[in-house]
Amino acid sequence: MSEHPPPSRTRPIVVVGATSAVAQAAIRLWAGRGATLMLIGRNGAALEPIAADARVRGAGDVTVHAGELTDLAFIEACCTELTPAIALVAHGSLTDSSRAEASAAYLDDELRLNFVSTAQWMQRLALACERGGGGTVVALSSVAGDRGRGSNHAYGAAKAGLTAFCSGLRARMAARGVHVLTVKPGFIDSPMTAHITKKGALWATPERIAEGTLNAIDRRRNVVYLPGFWALIMLVIKHVPERVFKRLKF
């Protein structure tokens, strides 16, 4: 018996934000399983080499769709008549809290990118899976959404909203054959965190997060912390009294 469920040859795996480090690592793994892939992102020139690499690794048909990921017309155009077996939504940015404090426009853009647009993709893709008779939609959220911190208050708020949205979407779609998975990574060593000094065991590679995500999909997990030790860390953090927590500088 195969270690992994066989990929669908007719229903694609859709990856939104396909140029992100975790998404690229997941694409490589799915390509090795022979999956049919639909890669969606902002930059068509950046998507093409990812698609070419996936084909070399054994993927079936690979299509590329470039557009503004926060644009509702683009979201609906991509999802119309689509019937994915699996959909991963992995786009976003690490919000600069100081800039968000100073600029209302920047804060609005970041909340739209990290929460509103991701929720829109999750909703449309869940309905697309339902049209195909079922499937799995996956959101790349973050441990930052478990409790708001002063150092990343805007980013954490967006991820908290996304986590709550996925919880409700999971309950709403459960009886309709669509499974919703929320992935909560900790610190990832990726281009998005290139400006941060990385040290210690708390940092994980995009490959490790991707492997954990595919394993969680295969096992039909509802919520998964990656790496798993973050579940314990966040359990402790969530139970720190607010009068103490608001004084912490992290």
Stockholm file with secondary structure:
# STOCKHOLM 1.0

chainA/1-250         MSEHPPPSRTRPIVVVGATSAVAQAAIRLWAGRGATLMLIGRNGAALEPIAADARVRGAGDVTVHAGELTDLAFIEACCTELTPAIALVAHGSLTDSSRAEASAAYLDDELRLNFVSTAQWMQRLALACERGGGGTVVALSSVAGDRGRGSNHAYGAAKAGLTAFCSGLRARMAARGVHVLTVKPGFIDSPMTAHITKKGALWATPERIAEGTLNAIDRRRNVVYLPGFWALIMLVIKHVPERVFKRLKF
#=GR chainA/1-250 SS CCSSCCCCSSSCEEEETTTSHHHHHHHHHHHHTTCCEEEEESCHHHHHHHHHHHHHTTCSCEEEEESCTTCHHHHHHHHTTCCCSEEEECCCCCCCHHHHHHCHHHHHHHHIIIIIHHHHHHHHHHHHHHHTTCEEEEEECCGGGGSCCGGGHHHHHHHHHHHHHHHHHHHHHGGGTEEEEEEEECEECSGGGTTSCCCSTTEECHHHHHHHHHHHHHTTCSEEEESTTHHHHHHHHHTSCHHHHTTCCC
#=GC SS_cons         CCSSCCCCSSSCEEEETTTSHHHHHHHHHHHHTTCCEEEEESCHHHHHHHHHHHHHTTCSCEEEEESCTTCHHHHHHHHTTCCCSEEEECCCCCCCHHHHHHCHHHHHHHHIIIIIHHHHHHHHHHHHHHHTTCEEEEEECCGGGGSCCGGGHHHHHHHHHHHHHHHHHHHHHGGGTEEEEEEEECEECSGGGTTSCCCSTTEECHHHHHHHHHHHHHTTCSEEEESTTHHHHHHHHHTSCHHHHTTCCC
//
